[in-house]
Amino acid sequence: MNSAGTSTDDVEAAEPWLERLRSLNAVIAATGQPLNGNLFYEHRQPDFATSPPNAIHRVKRERIRQALRGRTRLLEVGVNGGHSAYLALTANPELEFHGVDICASPYVRLAVAWLEAEFPGRVFLHAGDSLKVLPTLVRSGKRFDCFHIDGAKHTYFHDIINCQAMVAGAEAVVIVDDTRRTDVNAIWRRCVRQGLIEVMSAFPAMPTSEKSRNEIGMLQPAVPWKRRPLLLYADMLDRLHRARRIPGRTRSGLRKIFSVGSAARGRYPNVNA
């Protein structure tokens, strides 16, 4: 690894790797839909289909490659066009990938089908809203040793709490994307403060000069007696987010939401904002 955070044996310059990437891009481009923000390209970048990965996200990609070394099962919330899945599956040939996505864009299922064909037996899609899918995975006994949180930003805290219940062993790597955003950074800091995530010296916070940033730490397994109050608090945050997006929401309605949060904090004083 050099000072720029890139490998001297650069996989992203290898033609076979790039050829497979272009094949994935062609599947997405064939739908005629713009490609939303992802690990390789700018949001709705018009020439993504024939372009190499964007340098802006390069340090972040290398951090993910390093974090996935030695891991066996990755759960990603937010699959989109499958680019981070492609990175993970090519970086670690032993890795099994599980993705959760609401599949609102028509290219999501097609991209996953491409990944399934390219990496047989290693790719699994769990379609649906993460707030519903993750609890189902918890109940089914699924376990993972790495997680990538990259879905709806307002559900990050809820997603992390649910992922805690699927940690295999004593701890698991968690990659939290888009920490340049104030709201996401606040969730990361909350998780660290509450002991849900332990920071890792191998992955210091990226400098604010980097346009594209992530945070990587160790996700601690769920503590049974803390899980319910944390989920209640996460639910309150989700409802507050929805209330802010609904025009004409009355003050009394907002007071009701805040009263639920206040009651939760009163009943469970260790659940802090």
N, C-alpha and C positions, 0 to 999 in steps of 0.2 A: 504494500500500500504506500503510495507516495503522499507528499504534503497536501496535494489537492484532494485527497480522499478517494483516489481512483487506483485500480489495480494495475501493476506494471504488465501483467498478462491480461489485457483488456478484453473481456468477453464481449463487450458492446461494440468492439471493432471487428469481431470475427464474422465473416460472411455467413457461415451456416446459422449462427444465432440471429443475425439480421434478416436472413431469408425467411426464417420461421416467423419473426416479428412482422414482416411485410405480409405474410400469409394471414396472420391474425387480423392485421389492419384491413386487408382486403375484404374479409368477412364482415367487418363492421361497416366499411365504406359502402358495401353493396346494399345496405339498408337505406342509404340516402339520408340517414339521420346524423346530425352533428354529434361529435364525440365530446361528452362532458369531461370535466376536469379529471385528470388521472396522473399516474406516477411518471409517465413518459412524455406527455405533451401538454401544451397549454390548453386551457378550457376552450373547446370548440375551434381548435387550430385547424384551418381549412386544408392544409397540405399534409396532415398527419399520416395519410396512407402510405406515402412514399418517403417520409422523412425519418432520419435516425432519431433516437431518443434525445429529448431536449436537455441541454447542458444545465439548465436552471435546476432541474431535479436530481442531478447526478450524485451529489453528496448524500442526499436522502436515500437514493437507491442503494448506494454502497453501504450505508448504515444498516439497511434492511438485510442485505446479503450477509453481512457479518453477524447480525443478530440471529439469523436462521441456521447458522452452522451447528451441526450436531442435533438439531431438532427433528422431530418425527411427524408431528401432526399440527397443522396450522388451521386456525379458524379465522376467516376474514369476514368482517361485517362491511359490506359495500364492495361488490365485485366489479360493477360497471362493465368496462370493455375487456376485463380479464388481464390487463397489463401487469398489475402487481402479482397476480397469480402466475403469469408467465415468468416473471422475474424469479419468484420463489421456487417454482418447479425446476427451472434450469439452474438455479444457484445451488440447490440441494437435491440430488437425484434420489434420495431416500425419503423425501418429504411427501406426506399425504395432505392434499388441500381440500378444505371444506369452506364453501362460500355461502354467505347469506345475502340475499338481495331481493328487493321488492319487484325487480324486473319491470320497471316502468318504461325503460327504453327497449325497443324491439331487438337491439343487437346483443343484449345481455345473454339471453339463452343461446343465441347462435355462437357467441364467443365461447361460452362454456362448453358447447358441443364440440367446438374446434379443440379446446383444451383436452376434453375427454378423449378425443381421437389421437391427439399428439402424445398424451401421457396416460395411457390406458390403466385403469384400476387405481389411479391416484387423485382423481378429481370428482368432487361431489357437490352438487348445488342443493341448497335448502331455500327454496323460493318463498318469499313473503316478508312481511314487516318484522324487523328484528325484535320488536317488543313482544311479538307473539312467537316467533320462531325460536329465539334463544331459550325461553322457558321450556319449550317442548324438547329441545336438545338436552337441557338440564335433566328433565324428567326421564329421558331415555338413557341416561347414564353416559353420555358422550364425554370424553376427556381429551384435552389438548395440552401441548407443552409450549405453544406459541399462539399469540393472537394479534390480529391487525385490525384496529378500530378506525374505520374510514367510511362510515355510513352517514346518516343524517346527523348533523352536528349537534342538534339540541337533544339527541338521545344518547350521546356519548357516555354520560355518567350512568344511565340506566344499562347500557350495553356492557360497560365495564363491570358493574355489579353482577350482572347475569353471567359474564365470562368467569368471574371469580369462582362460581359454583362448578365450573368445568375444568379447573386447573388440575393437571395430572401431576401427582406428587407434591413436593413441598412448595414449589413455585413454578411460574412459567414466564417466558418473555412476553411482554406486551409492547406493541408499537402503536403509538397514538399519532395519527396524521393531522396535518393542518394546524399545528400549534402556533403558527404565526397569528392566527385569529384570536382576538381577545377572549371570546367566549370559550373556545377550546382550551386555551392556555389556563383559564380559570378552573376548568374541570380537571386538567392535569394537576394543578397545584392543590386542589381540594383532595384529590386521590392520594397524593404524596403526604399531605398534612394529616389525613385520617389513617395513614398506614395501609392503605389498600394497594399502593404501588411503592416499591422501594427503588430509589434511583441507583444507577449503575455507573461506577467510575469509568467503565469502558465506553460509555455513551454519554458524554457530557452534553449539556444543552447546546444546541447549535446557535451560533452568533446571530444577532438580529439583523446583521447585514445580509444574511441569506434570505432570499425572497421566499423560498420554499423550505419549510422546516417540519421536523417530527421530533417526538420524544420517545425514548426507549427505556424501559425499566423492567423490574421483576414484579409480576402480578402475584399477590399473595392469595392463597386459597381462602375461600369464604369461611368466616367464623359463624357458626349456626345462629347464635343468639343475636348477632348484629345484622344478619341478612334481611330480616323483615323490616326493621326500622330504616335501613338504607334504601330498600325498595320503595317504602312509603315516601321517603324524601325524594327519591328519583322521580316517582310518579307526580309529586307536587311540582317539581321543576318542569316536567313535560306538560302538565296542565297549564302552568303559568305561561309557557311558550305558546301554547295553542290560544290562550286567552288574548295574548298580545297580537295575534294574527287575525282575530275575528273583529271586523268593524262593528261598532255600536255596542260592544260589551259594556254592560252597566257597571257602575261603581259597586253596587251591591254584589254583583257576581264576582268581581275581583276581590272584594272583601271576604267572600266565602272561600275563595281559593287560598287567600292568605291565612284565613283562620284555620284551615286544614293544616297548612304548614306550621303555624304557630303551635297548634295542638300536638303535632308530631314532635316538634322540638321540645315541648314541655314534657311529653311522655317519655321521649328518648333524648335526654339532654346531651348525649355524646354525638348526636348527629348534627354536625355544624355545617354552616354554609361555606 
